[in-house]
Amino acid sequence: MSNEEIVDYVSRHPSGRVKIAVADIDGVLRGKYISSEKFLSVAQSELGFCAVIFGWDMADQAYDNSSYTGWHTGYPDAKVKLSLNSFRKIPWENDLPFFLGEFIDDAGNPLEVCPRQLLKKIIGEATNLSYEAKFAQEFEWFNFAETSKSFADKDGKNLTPLTPGMFGYSILRSSERNDFFSALFDQLKNFDIPLEGIHTETGPGVYEAAITYSDALMAADNAVLFKTAVKEIGYKHGILASFMAKINENLPGCSGHVHQSLWNGSINLFHDATQPNQMSKIMQQYIAGQLYCLPHILPMVAPTINSYKRLVEGAWAPTTVTWGGDNRTVALRTLTGGSKSCRLETRVVGSDTNPYLALSACLASGLYGIKNKLTLQPPTEGNGYKDETHGRFPKSLEEANHAMKNSPVAKEIFGETFVQHFTQTRDWEVRQFAKVVTDWETKRYFEII
């Protein structure tokens, strides 16, 4: 739709309101309803949005170490510019008009700590190199026959999974709650988030969905909105969805794998039939860049304490700095069968990520390899968990964040301002966990010690 058609739709919608949202540093959508009149007055300019969304964590606890905003700034309003290109209709809210926004500074320039602006900046770098980045993210997540209230009443324990047992790719389980399955497929499509496919994964009540690929910014928008949309559709069916990276130590974790390729018009620049494994030099350098950079920027794709419970041996998530052809035990899996489908799958990424930051990490590190003409190490054959030739990933958020905070590579590809703000938020996350007495400690030490 043209901007004029969008404005006309908003003006005519019977609700008289618009829903808007912005993504915070954790990828959580923060938003509100505004009147149609308010929207029309700010659609071509900007509106104020409290800067606190970059000054607190996902539990609304104010950071005590943030340079960007805090008690020292008085939490003023920041400026948000709505993206008319992000317009879509919410099918479960009577096709209510919806828009995403992004933050700008007082001079109208992109705000450096804004995740969506960071991705746009890196996409601009790809464009300057004559590359069009095409991406898609896929998600695994757990579904429970619970509500927000029952979750709170149970203190998050002894939850009832949507379906029992370990039954990946199950036709039976998808039929058992076909109302929810069908609603996801149909309503996500109507929300302009088309899926390539959806199926049950191994684990009680686990689903996996692959979002149709698109340009990188739309892919990130789709991924951010997918996670919230799944939860909202779930509410309508008495289902509580969780994108935690690791729900239970005895079950596989939940991935957020990122598929990516670079194009020039209709030509997939990753494919070259004359090269080994049909991988072009550009693709080889792109992969080399990710392998080099990921240990420096791991919190971008593993952002929480819980993320590192997923990155363990033998649990379908990588632990080593490796790549291989169609190998699910390595960090980077190449799929090079055809000129249209030739792509890279980054398997380190968890479902708990902020998609803007995860896609930024993948694209920026890949471009780093191309710009610096990095040489790709030999592929891993067989079990990637056993190949430590090029090292292992950090084993905790604290370790990973320390590496990123002090990394000149991270500052080069993302900018010092963003790296400072982001690593401050991860330091905060580490400190919040460090002071908590866990169930494990109580069970282990309370009586015996």
C-alpha positions in Angstrom: 0.0 0.0 0.0 1.1 3.6 -0.7 1.5 6.0 2.2 -1.7 7.7 1.1 -3.6 4.4 1.2 -2.2 3.6 4.6 -3.3 7.0 5.9 -6.7 6.5 4.4 -7.1 3.1 6.0 -6.2 4.5 9.4 -8.6 7.3 9.0 -11.5 5.0 8.1 -10.9 2.2 10.6 -13.9 2.1 12.9 -11.8 1.6 16.1 -10.4 5.1 15.8 -7.1 3.9 17.2 -3.7 2.6 16.1 -1.3 0.2 17.8 2.4 1.1 17.8 5.5 -0.6 19.2 9.2 -0.3 19.5 11.8 -3.0 20.4 13.9 -2.7 23.5 17.5 -4.0 23.8 16.1 -7.5 24.7 13.8 -7.6 21.7 10.7 -7.1 23.9 8.1 -5.1 22.1 7.0 -2.0 24.1 4.0 -0.2 22.8 0.7 1.5 23.2 -2.5 2.5 21.5 -2.8 6.0 20.1 -5.8 7.7 18.6 -6.1 7.9 14.8 -5.9 11.7 15.1 -2.6 11.4 17.1 -1.2 9.0 14.5 -2.1 11.3 11.6 -0.4 14.2 13.4 2.9 12.4 13.9 3.0 10.0 10.9 5.4 12.2 8.9 7.4 13.5 11.9 8.0 11.9 15.3 6.5 11.3 18.7 7.8 11.1 22.2 8.5 7.7 23.9 10.0 7.4 27.4 13.7 6.7 27.2 13.3 4.3 30.1 12.9 1.4 27.7 16.7 1.6 27.2 17.2 2.2 30.9 15.6 -0.9 32.4 15.6 -4.6 31.9 12.9 -7.0 30.7 11.5 -7.1 34.2 11.3 -3.2 34.3 14.1 -3.0 36.9 16.1 0.2 36.3 19.8 -0.3 35.4 22.3 1.3 37.8 25.1 1.3 35.2 23.6 2.7 32.0 25.4 5.6 30.4 22.6 6.4 27.9 19.8 7.1 30.3 19.0 6.6 34.0 18.3 8.6 37.2 21.2 10.9 36.1 19.2 12.0 33.0 15.7 12.1 34.6 14.4 9.6 32.0 13.3 12.1 29.4 11.3 11.3 26.3 13.2 10.0 23.4 12.1 10.6 19.8 10.4 7.8 17.8 9.8 7.9 14.1 7.1 5.5 12.9 7.9 3.3 9.9 5.0 3.5 7.5 6.6 0.6 5.6 6.0 -1.6 8.6 2.2 -1.2 8.4 0.2 -4.3 8.9 -3.3 -5.2 10.2 -3.7 -7.2 13.3 -6.2 -10.0 12.4 -7.0 -10.9 16.0 -7.9 -7.3 16.8 -10.4 -6.6 14.0 -7.6 -5.7 11.5 -6.4 -2.9 13.7 -3.6 -0.8 12.0 -0.2 -1.5 13.5 3.2 0.2 13.0 6.7 -0.3 14.3 8.9 2.6 15.3 12.6 3.3 15.6 14.4 5.9 17.7 16.2 9.0 16.5 18.3 11.6 18.3 17.5 15.3 18.7 19.1 16.0 15.3 17.0 13.4 13.6 19.8 10.9 13.2 19.5 7.2 14.0 19.9 6.6 17.8 22.9 4.4 18.2 21.5 2.2 21.0 18.3 1.4 19.0 18.4 -2.2 17.7 16.3 -1.6 14.6 18.6 1.4 13.7 21.7 -0.8 14.2 20.4 -3.3 11.7 19.5 -0.6 9.2 23.1 0.8 9.5 24.6 -2.6 8.7 22.2 -3.2 5.9 23.4 0.2 4.5 27.0 -1.1 4.6 26.0 -4.1 2.6 24.2 -1.9 0.1 27.3 0.2 -0.3 29.1 -3.0 -1.3 26.3 -3.7 -3.8 24.9 -6.6 -1.8 21.3 -7.2 -1.0 21.0 -9.3 2.2 18.2 -11.8 2.3 17.5 -13.4 5.6 15.0 -15.6 7.5 14.8 -16.7 11.1 13.3 -19.9 12.3 12.1 -20.5 15.9 11.5 -23.4 18.3 9.4 -22.7 21.3 7.5 -24.5 24.1 3.7 -24.3 24.5 1.8 -24.9 27.7 -1.8 -25.4 28.5 -1.6 -22.5 30.9 -2.4 -18.8 31.3 -0.4 -15.9 32.6 -2.4 -16.2 35.8 -1.9 -19.9 36.2 1.8 -19.5 35.5 2.0 -17.0 38.4 -0.2 -19.1 40.7 2.1 -22.1 40.1 5.2 -19.9 40.6 6.3 -21.2 37.1 6.5 -24.8 38.3 4.8 -28.0 37.3 3.4 -26.5 34.1 1.2 -28.6 31.9 2.7 -29.0 28.4 0.4 -28.6 25.4 1.0 -32.2 24.4 3.0 -34.9 26.2 6.1 -36.8 25.2 9.0 -36.5 22.8 7.3 -36.5 19.4 9.1 -34.5 16.7 7.6 -34.1 13.3 4.4 -35.6 14.6 1.3 -35.6 12.5 -0.7 -36.8 15.5 0.3 -34.1 17.9 -0.3 -31.3 15.3 -3.8 -32.7 14.8 -4.4 -32.9 18.5 -4.4 -29.1 18.8 -5.1 -28.3 15.2 -7.1 -25.2 16.2 -3.9 -23.6 17.4 -1.7 -25.0 14.6 -4.1 -23.7 12.0 -4.6 -20.3 13.7 -0.8 -19.8 13.7 -0.5 -20.5 10.0 -3.5 -18.5 8.9 -3.3 -15.5 11.3 0.4 -15.0 10.9 -0.1 -15.0 7.1 -2.8 -12.4 7.5 -0.4 -10.4 9.7 2.1 -10.4 6.8 4.3 -13.0 8.5 4.2 -15.9 6.0 5.6 -19.2 7.1 7.4 -21.8 5.0 6.4 -24.5 7.4 5.5 -25.4 11.0 5.8 -28.7 12.8 6.2 -30.3 16.2 9.8 -30.5 17.5 11.2 -33.1 19.9 10.0 -32.3 23.4 6.6 -31.9 25.1 4.5 -29.2 23.4 7.4 -27.9 21.3 6.7 -26.4 17.9 9.1 -25.1 15.2 8.3 -22.6 12.5 10.3 -21.3 9.6 9.5 -17.8 8.4 9.6 -17.1 4.7 12.8 -15.3 3.7 12.9 -11.6 2.7 15.2 -8.7 2.8 17.0 -8.4 6.1 15.1 -5.6 7.7 11.7 -7.2 6.9 13.1 -10.5 8.2 13.9 -8.9 11.5 10.6 -7.2 11.7 8.8 -10.4 11.0 10.9 -12.3 13.6 10.2 -9.8 16.3 6.5 -9.7 15.5 6.4 -13.5 15.2 7.3 -14.0 18.8 4.8 -11.6 20.1 2.1 -12.8 17.7 2.5 -16.4 18.7 2.0 -15.4 22.3 -1.1 -13.3 21.5 -2.6 -16.0 19.4 -1.8 -18.5 22.1 -3.7 -16.4 24.7 -6.8 -16.8 22.5 -6.5 -20.6 22.7 -5.6 -20.9 26.4 -2.0 -21.5 25.6 1.2 -19.9 27.0 4.2 -19.8 24.7 7.8 -19.5 25.8 10.9 -18.7 23.7 13.3 -19.4 26.6 16.5 -20.9 25.3 16.4 -23.8 27.7 13.3 -24.7 29.6 14.6 -27.8 31.3 18.0 -29.4 31.7 16.7 -32.8 30.4 15.2 -31.4 27.2 16.7 -29.9 24.1 16.9 -26.1 24.0 15.1 -23.8 21.6 16.9 -22.4 18.6 16.4 -19.2 16.6 18.6 -20.3 13.6 19.3 -17.5 11.0 19.4 -18.4 7.3 21.2 -15.8 5.1 22.5 -15.1 1.7 23.8 -12.1 -0.3 22.3 -11.2 -3.7 22.8 -8.8 -6.6 19.5 -8.5 -8.4 18.4 -12.1 -9.2 21.9 -13.6 -8.7 22.7 -15.4 -5.5 26.2 -14.3 -4.8 26.8 -17.2 -2.4 26.5 -19.8 -5.2 29.3 -20.7 -7.7 29.0 -24.1 -9.4 32.7 -23.9 -10.3 33.9 -23.8 -6.7 34.2 -26.6 -4.1 30.9 -27.3 -2.5 29.4 -24.7 -4.9 30.4 -22.0 -2.5 31.5 -18.7 -4.0 34.5 -16.8 -2.7 32.1 -14.3 -1.3 30.3 -17.0 0.7 33.6 -18.5 1.9 34.8 -15.1 3.2 31.4 -14.4 4.7 31.6 -17.7 6.7 35.2 -17.0 7.7 34.1 -13.6 9.0 31.4 -15.1 11.2 33.7 -17.7 12.6 36.3 -15.0 13.4 33.8 -12.5 14.9 31.3 -14.7 16.8 33.5 -15.3 19.8 33.9 -11.5 20.1 30.1 -10.8 19.9 28.4 -13.9 21.3 26.0 -12.0 23.6 24.3 -10.6 20.4 23.1 -14.2 19.6 23.2 -15.6 23.2 22.0 -12.7 25.3 20.8 -14.2 28.6 22.1 -16.3 31.5 19.8 -19.1 30.2 21.2 -18.9 26.7 24.4 -20.8 27.8 22.4 -23.7 29.2 21.4 -24.4 25.6 24.9 -24.3 24.2 26.0 -27.7 25.6 27.3 -30.8 23.9 24.8 -33.2 22.4 21.8 -31.0 22.7 21.4 -29.9 19.0 23.2 -26.6 19.7 26.9 -25.8 18.8 29.7 -25.4 21.3 32.7 -25.1 19.0 33.9 -22.5 16.4 33.2 -24.8 13.4 31.4 -25.0 10.1 30.4 -27.8 7.8 28.2 -28.9 4.9 24.7 -29.9 6.0 26.0 -30.7 9.5 23.8 -30.1 12.5 26.6 -30.4 15.1 28.6 -27.3 13.9 28.1 -23.6 14.5 27.6 -22.7 10.8 25.8 -25.1 8.5 26.1 -24.6 4.8 23.2 -25.6 2.4 24.6 -25.2 -1.1 22.4 -27.5 -3.3 21.0 -24.9 -5.7 21.6 -21.5 -7.1 18.4 -20.1 -5.5 18.6 -22.0 -2.2 22.3 -21.7 -1.5 22.6 -20.2 2.0 24.3 -20.2 5.4 22.5 -21.3 8.6 23.9 -19.8 11.8 23.0 -22.3 14.4 24.4 -20.6 17.5 21.4 -18.2 17.6 18.8 -19.1 20.3 15.1 -18.4 20.3 15.6 -15.9 23.2 17.5 -13.4 21.0 16.5 -9.9 19.9 16.2 -10.6 16.1 17.5 -7.1 15.2 20.7 -7.8 17.1 21.0 -11.5 16.0 20.6 -10.5 12.3 23.0 -7.5 12.8 25.6 -9.9 14.3 25.3 -12.3 11.4 25.4 -9.7 8.7 28.1 -7.5 10.2 30.5 -10.4 11.0 29.9 -11.9 7.5 30.7 -8.5 5.9 33.8 -8.2 8.1 35.1 -11.4 6.5 34.5 -10.1 3.0 36.0 -6.7 3.6 39.1 -8.3 5.1 39.2 -11.2 2.6 39.5 -13.8 5.4 40.4 -17.3 4.5 38.0 -20.0 5.4 39.2 -22.8 7.7 38.6 -26.4 6.5 35.1 -27.8 7.2 34.4 -30.1 10.1 33.5 -33.6 9.1 31.4 -35.6 11.5 30.9 -34.6 15.2 31.5 -30.9 15.6 31.4 -31.2 19.3 34.8 -33.0 19.2 36.5 -30.5 16.9 38.1 -27.9 19.1 40.8 -27.0 16.5 39.6 -23.4 16.3 38.3 -23.1 19.9 35.1 -23.2 21.8 32.5 -20.5 22.4 32.4 -18.8 25.9 30.5 -20.9 28.4 28.7 -18.2 30.2 27.2 -14.7 29.6 29.7 -13.2 32.0 32.6 -14.7 30.0 31.1 -13.8 26.6 30.2 -10.3 27.7 33.7 -9.6 29.0 35.1 -10.6 25.6 32.7 -8.3 23.8 33.2 -5.4 26.1 37.0 -5.4 25.4 36.8 -6.4 21.8 38.1 -3.9 19.2 36.3 -6.1 16.6 32.9 -5.5 18.3 33.5 -1.8 18.5 34.6 -1.7 14.8 31.5 -3.4 13.4 28.8 -2.0 15.8 30.3 1.3 17.1 31.6 2.1 20.5 28.3 3.7 21.7 26.2 0.6 21.0 28.8 -1.8 22.4 29.1 0.2 25.6 25.3 0.3 26.2 24.7 -3.3 25.2 27.5 -4.7 27.3 26.4 -2.6 30.3 22.9 -4.2 30.0 24.5 -7.7 30.0 26.7 -6.8 33.0 23.5 -5.9 34.8 21.9 -9.2 33.8 24.9 -11.1 35.1 24.7 -9.3 38.5 21.0 -9.9 38.8 21.5 -13.6 38.5 24.6 -13.7 40.8 22.6 -12.5 43.8 19.7 -15.0 43.4 19.5 -18.2 45.5 18.4 -20.9 43.1 16.3 -24.0 43.7 19.5 -26.0 42.9 21.4 -24.5 45.7 18.5 -25.0 48.2 18.1 -28.7 47.2 21.8 -29.3 47.4 22.9 -27.4 50.5 19.9 -26.7 52.8 19.8 -30.0 54.8 23.1 -31.7 54.0 25.8 -29.1 54.5 
